[in-house]
Each structure stands twice: as structure tokens, then as C-alpha cells.
Amino acid sequence: MRRVRFVALGDSLTEGVGDPVGSGSGSGSGSGRGSRTGVRVGGRWRGWAALLAAGLAEEPVEFTNLAVSGAQTSDVAARQLPAGLALRPDVVSVVVGVNDTLRGTFDVGEIAARLDTVYSAFTGQGALLLTACLPDPGTMLGLPGVLARPLARRQRAVNAVVHALSERYGAVHLHACEGDWVTDRAMWSADRLHPGEGGHRQLALRFHTLLAERGTATGPAPSPDHGSPAPTGPASLWWLATAGTGWVARRCVDLLPQLLTLAVDELRHRARGTSTRLDLRASAAVAAALAALSATERPEAA
């Protein structure tokens, strides 16, 4: 009997950033590309997808993690999609979009089109699709409201697209953009953007619960217990003062001028009492993006 094949696509969240596993670890689940869970951990990161893989079936699962830190929807569609299709997975996760919100090239219409292409391709092969909506990066980073609100609006737009397309393609969708886990510091690493071990375990456990309800996950549920302590205040400040500044600069190099423009627009509308127009504008953009895809028929599973 062929083993279950699970392929994970996305960015640093799915790559496992925030959940480090030493090369000498021998427990948990496979950490990286081309690993067979059951379990060999040899990479720098483990993450929620690897934790979930170990519980998809009672026998070892063929797990491949194609996610790359910094990936946008364009990277997933252009690079990860062909590699993933070649593996013909039974289960595929596509969790991406936060990095798109941090770019000056943000276009919810293009994001919707790329995700539609990726979702369609995998479900057309007969794979079970896993998706998730995520918290907005501005709030997680603790940016001032005038800067955080435009990013939040972008993330809500991406989440709305993911919600709609997940329903269209019958995906197992995890609503992870809010809830206790978002505000619990024990769930997050020092950078405040990536889950720590506890957060990755929560994501894996919540996905496993959804899959078990459908009868898809037949292996043991990932343990919620973790040994890594929550980052201390000094640790978070140290990260922000060292790696954090460079991280933000690299991610936002083309966004900062536009973000300042968005902030000025935000202040202007708030002064006039017309802030709701910005939300309406964002909602209209999402509606237009989905309308542009509405003529495309949902493919039959292979």
C-alpha cells in the first residue's frame, strides 16, 4: 500500500521558522525536504507541517516541505507549484500571503489569481488542500496604528480571498487570524511574527483536529506540550535591535515609501471622518478580484 504523500508549500511559517530542532534530535517528525516522517530531523527548522505529517496516518508519511522563507504568492505559483505537482501529493498545504502584504507591489487581484491557479492545479490532481488565514503583520510587530492599519487592511483582503477560494475548492481551512493563540506570547518567537514551538504545535494540532473530523488524519494528534520557554522581554528587544531591524528592512525595502503614503492617506481620512471609505475600497478590490475568477469553472478532481 502506497504511503500517504504530504507536500507543504508557502513561506517561513510553513518552513518552520521559530521552531528550531537540533541536528541530533530523534523525535517528533521529519523536518525538511524529502523526509519521511517517522522520523529523521536534520534541518534547522521543524514547524507545524512536519508535526502534522506524523499524525496523518498510522504508518510513516512521505513528507516534502517546499516552503521557503520570504516567499510570496508569485514564488509559490512559479517555483513551488511545479515541484509540488510532480510529487502528486495526497495532501497539500498552501499557506502564503503575509509577505505579499509587505511589498509595494501588493495587488489583491493578482494574489487571488495566483492562489486560484495553485489551488486548482492541486485539487485537479485529486489532492486534499489545506489552507489558513493569518494575523496581520502590523499588529504582530506592534507598529503604530497609522502604519499597522493599512497592513491589517491588506491582510484582511488576503484572508477574504483565501476564505472564498478555500470554499470553492473544498479545502480544509484553518481560521488562524485571531483567537487566544494570537495574543499569547508563549505561542510566539522573539521576532513576534513567527510562532515559537508552542505556536507551531497549536497550528499542527488544530489542522489535525479538522482532518480527524473528516476521517483523513488517522495517526496520533500532535502533542500541544512544548519544552521551549516563551521569549523574555529582553530577548525580544535584543532581536528587534539586531536581526529585527535588518529583517524589517529587507522585507519592506520597496514598501516603506508606499507605506508612508498609505499612512498619510489614513490620517487624512481619519481627520475627515471618512475612514470607512478605506475599508470599502479594500472590500471592493476583493470583490473585483473574486468576480474576475467567477467565470472559471471548478475542475473535477483527478
C-alpha positions in Angstrom: 0.0 0.0 0.0 1.4 3.4 -1.0 2.2 5.8 1.8 0.3 9.0 2.2 2.2 11.9 0.5 2.0 15.3 2.1 3.6 18.3 0.4 3.8 21.7 2.1 4.1 25.0 0.2 4.5 28.5 1.5 6.8 30.9 3.3 8.7 31.0 6.5 5.7 30.0 8.6 5.5 26.6 6.8 9.3 26.3 6.5 9.1 26.1 10.3 10.9 29.4 11.3 10.5 29.8 15.1 10.6 26.1 15.8 14.3 25.1 15.8 15.3 21.5 16.1 18.9 20.4 16.7 20.5 18.1 14.3 20.8 15.4 16.9 17.1 15.2 17.7 15.5 11.9 17.0 11.9 12.5 17.9 9.0 14.5 16.5 8.6 14.5 12.8 10.6 15.0 9.7 11.9 18.5 9.4 12.6 19.1 5.8 12.6 18.5 2.1 12.1 14.9 1.0 12.0 13.5 4.5 9.8 10.5 5.5 8.2 11.2 8.8 8.8 8.6 11.4 11.4 10.3 11.9 14.6 11.9 11.0 15.3 15.5 11.9 18.3 17.0 10.3 17.4 20.6 9.4 17.4 23.8 11.2 13.6 24.1 11.5 10.8 21.7 12.1 7.5 23.6 12.1 3.8 22.8 12.1 3.7 21.0 8.8 6.3 18.4 9.9 4.5 18.0 13.2 1.2 17.5 11.4 2.7 15.0 8.9 3.5 12.5 11.7 -0.2 12.3 12.6 -1.7 12.0 9.1 -1.5 8.2 9.1 -0.5 5.4 11.4 2.3 4.4 9.1 5.1 6.8 8.1 4.1 9.6 5.7 6.1 10.8 2.8 6.5 14.5 3.6 8.2 17.1 1.5 8.5 20.7 2.6 8.9 23.1 -0.3 8.3 26.3 1.7 10.9 29.0 1.6 11.4 31.9 3.9 10.3 35.2 2.2 8.2 33.5 -0.4 5.2 35.4 -1.9 2.3 34.0 -3.9 4.3 34.6 -7.1 7.1 32.4 -5.8 4.7 29.6 -4.9 2.9 29.8 -8.2 6.1 29.9 -10.3 8.5 27.7 -8.4 6.9 25.6 -5.7 3.8 24.6 -7.7 5.6 22.7 -10.5 7.8 20.9 -7.9 4.7 20.0 -5.8 2.7 18.8 -8.7 5.5 16.4 -9.8 5.2 14.7 -6.3 1.5 14.1 -6.8 0.6 14.6 -3.1 -2.5 13.2 -1.4 -2.5 16.2 0.9 -1.1 19.6 0.1 -0.9 22.7 2.3 -0.7 26.2 0.8 -0.2 28.9 3.4 1.2 32.1 2.0 0.3 35.8 1.6 1.8 37.7 4.5 4.9 38.6 2.5 2.8 40.0 -0.2 1.3 42.5 2.2 4.8 43.7 2.9 5.6 44.7 -0.7 4.9 47.8 -2.6 3.7 45.6 -5.5 0.7 44.4 -3.4 -2.3 43.6 -5.7 -5.1 41.5 -4.3 -6.3 40.7 -7.8 -3.0 39.2 -8.8 -2.8 37.3 -5.4 -6.3 35.9 -6.0 -5.4 34.8 -9.5 -2.2 33.0 -8.3 -3.9 31.3 -5.5 -6.7 30.2 -7.7 -4.1 28.7 -10.1 -2.3 26.8 -7.3 -5.5 25.5 -5.6 -7.0 24.5 -8.9 -3.9 22.6 -10.0 -3.6 20.5 -6.9 -7.3 19.8 -6.4 -7.4 18.9 -10.1 -4.9 16.1 -9.3 -7.1 14.9 -6.5 -5.1 16.3 -3.6 -6.8 17.4 -0.4 -6.0 21.1 0.1 -5.1 22.7 3.4 -5.3 26.5 3.8 -5.2 29.1 6.6 -5.9 32.7 7.1 -3.3 34.5 9.3 -2.9 37.5 11.6 -1.8 40.8 10.1 1.9 41.6 10.4 1.5 45.2 11.6 -0.3 44.2 14.7 2.1 41.3 15.4 5.1 43.7 15.1 3.4 46.3 17.3 3.6 49.0 14.7 1.9 52.4 15.4 -1.8 52.3 14.4 -1.3 54.6 11.5 1.1 52.2 10.0 -0.5 49.0 11.3 -4.0 49.7 9.9 -3.0 49.7 6.2 -1.2 46.4 6.6 -4.1 45.0 8.6 -6.4 46.0 5.7 -4.2 44.2 3.3 -4.1 41.1 5.4 -7.8 41.1 5.7 -8.1 41.3 2.0 -5.8 38.3 1.5 -7.7 36.4 4.2 -11.0 37.1 2.4 -9.6 35.8 -0.8 -8.3 32.7 0.9 -11.7 32.1 2.6 -13.6 32.4 -0.7 -11.2 30.2 -2.7 -10.9 27.6 0.1 -14.7 27.2 0.0 -14.6 27.0 -3.8 -12.1 24.2 -3.8 -13.3 22.3 -0.8 -10.2 23.0 1.3 -9.7 22.2 4.9 -9.4 25.8 6.1 -7.9 26.8 9.4 -9.1 30.2 10.7 -5.9 31.2 12.5 -6.1 35.0 12.1 -7.5 35.6 15.6 -8.1 34.0 18.9 -6.2 33.4 22.1 -3.2 31.9 20.4 -2.5 35.3 18.6 -2.2 37.2 21.9 -0.5 34.5 23.9 3.2 35.4 24.0 4.1 31.8 24.8 2.9 30.9 21.3 5.3 33.3 19.5 9.1 33.6 19.0 11.1 36.7 19.8 10.5 38.2 16.4 6.8 38.5 17.1 6.0 37.4 13.6 6.7 33.7 13.6 5.2 31.1 16.0 7.5 29.6 18.6 7.4 25.8 19.2 4.1 26.2 21.1 2.5 28.1 18.2 3.7 25.6 15.6 2.3 22.8 17.8 -1.1 24.6 18.1 -1.3 25.0 14.3 -0.5 21.3 13.8 -2.9 20.2 16.4 -5.7 22.4 15.0 -5.2 21.2 11.5 -5.1 17.6 12.8 -8.4 18.1 14.6 -10.1 19.4 11.4 -8.6 16.5 9.4 -9.6 13.9 12.0 -13.2 15.2 11.9 -13.2 14.3 8.2 -11.6 10.9 8.8 -8.5 12.0 6.9 -6.0 12.1 9.8 -5.8 8.6 11.4 -2.5 8.9 13.2 -1.9 10.3 16.7 -2.6 14.0 17.3 0.5 16.2 17.7 1.2 17.0 21.3 0.5 20.6 22.5 3.2 20.3 25.1 6.5 22.1 24.3 9.7 22.5 26.1 10.8 25.9 24.7 10.1 28.8 27.1 8.3 31.9 25.9 10.8 34.6 24.8 11.6 37.1 27.5 11.2 40.9 27.1 15.0 41.3 26.8 15.2 38.6 24.2 12.5 40.3 22.1 14.2 43.6 22.4 17.6 42.1 21.5 16.1 40.5 18.4 14.5 43.9 17.4 17.8 45.7 18.0 19.9 43.2 16.0 18.3 40.9 13.5 14.8 42.5 13.6 15.9 45.8 12.1 17.5 44.1 9.2 14.6 41.7 8.8 12.1 44.6 8.5 14.4 46.5 6.2 14.8 43.5 3.8 11.1 42.8 3.8 9.9 46.4 3.4 12.6 47.9 1.2 10.0 48.7 -1.6 7.1 49.1 0.8 8.3 51.9 3.1 7.7 54.8 0.6 4.2 53.4 -0.2 3.5 52.7 3.5 4.2 56.3 4.4 1.8 57.3 1.6 -0.8 54.9 3.0 -0.2 56.4 6.5 -0.8 59.9 5.2 -4.0 58.8 3.4 -5.1 57.1 6.7 -4.5 60.2 8.7 -6.3 62.4 6.1 -9.4 60.2 6.1 -9.4 59.9 9.9 -9.3 63.7 10.1 -12.2 64.0 7.8 -14.2 61.2 9.5 -14.2 59.1 6.3 -12.0 56.2 7.4 -14.7 53.8 6.4 -14.0 54.6 2.7 -10.7 52.9 3.0 -12.3 49.7 4.2 -15.0 49.9 1.5 -12.2 50.4 -1.1 -10.4 47.3 0.1 -13.7 45.3 0.1 -14.4 46.4 -3.4 -10.9 45.3 -4.5 -11.5 41.9 -3.1 -15.0 41.6 -4.7 -13.5 42.6 -8.1 -10.7 40.1 -7.7 -13.1 37.3 -7.0 -15.5 38.4 -9.7 -12.7 38.2 -12.2 -12.3 34.5 -11.3 -16.0 33.7 -11.1 -16.2 32.6 -14.7 -13.6 29.9 -14.2 -15.2 26.5 -13.6 -14.0 24.4 -10.7 -12.0 21.5 -12.0 -13.1 18.0 -11.4 -10.7 16.0 -9.1 -8.4 13.7 -11.0 
